[in-house]
Amino acid sequence: MSRSPGADDWDHLQRVLVHEFFKCDQAFLDFADFSAVNFGGRTDKRLLLAMFDAYARFPHHLYEFYLGNIKRERGRLGTVPHEECDRILQAEAEKLMRIRRERILTGDAPRWENHVSYYESPVPSDFACDFRQARNRVAHADYRRAGAAGATGGSGKSRSPRNTTGER
């Protein structure tokens, strides 16, 4: 039996959005802290795993925050087709880059802001799809998580009996 979302459902979504925002912010701060500790390139596996975990949590929670906001804007709590989500996220990334450039050029950006040249390249056309796939790799048990960028210092080569060359 399906039902229409009520006021409580929208209140719950709002709480989820706040939660995802705080989790995203915490992941960013954790990554910055672990990176500062690892500035010398330490190879301690626990530190590397903690750093990778924070690095992976950031796009996961950022994506979920945006997904929840897309649902809020659509006025529907159900599943958002990934094509629609990709289109919206692509447009959002392009808008954020444009706003950042404009703030720098008009002198309204904070002093710590990067030079405008950092924001002049166009957003890659496959950004939203790549963002979604990165989030999926973190959120699901996916063999690609153990690749060359793996957290625990693995070789990145497949150990599958079907692929003994290390190629993908």
Residue pairs with C-beta under 8 A, 6 or more apart in sequence:
5 76
5 77
9 77
10 72
10 77
13 68
13 71
13 72
13 77
14 72
16 68
17 65
17 68
17 69
17 72
20 61
20 62
20 64
20 65
20 68
21 61
21 65
23 57
23 61
24 57
24 58
24 61
24 62
24 65
26 57
27 54
27 55
27 57
27 58
27 60
27 61
28 54
28 58
30 50
30 53
30 54
30 57
31 51
31 54
31 55
31 58
33 54
34 47
34 50
34 51
34 54
35 51
37 47
38 47
38 48
38 51
42 48
43 153
45 152
45 153
48 151
48 152
48 153
49 151
49 152
51 151
52 150
52 151
52 152
53 151
56 138
56 151
57 138
59 131
59 134
59 135
59 138
60 135
60 138
60 139
63 131
63 132
63 135
64 135
66 85
66 88
66 89
66 92
67 80
67 85
70 80
70 84
70 85
70 88
71 77
71 78
71 80
74 80
82 132
85 128
85 132
86 128
86 129
86 132
87 128
88 128
89 127
89 128
89 131
89 132
90 123
90 125
90 127
90 128
93 123
93 127
93 128
94 122
94 123
97 119
97 122
97 123
100 109
100 113
100 119
101 116
101 119
101 120
102 108
103 109
103 113
104 113
104 115
104 116
104 119
105 116
124 130
136 142
137 144
137 145
138 145
146 154
146 156
147 156
147 168
148 155
148 156
149 156
150 156
155 166
156 166
157 166
158 166
158 167
158 168
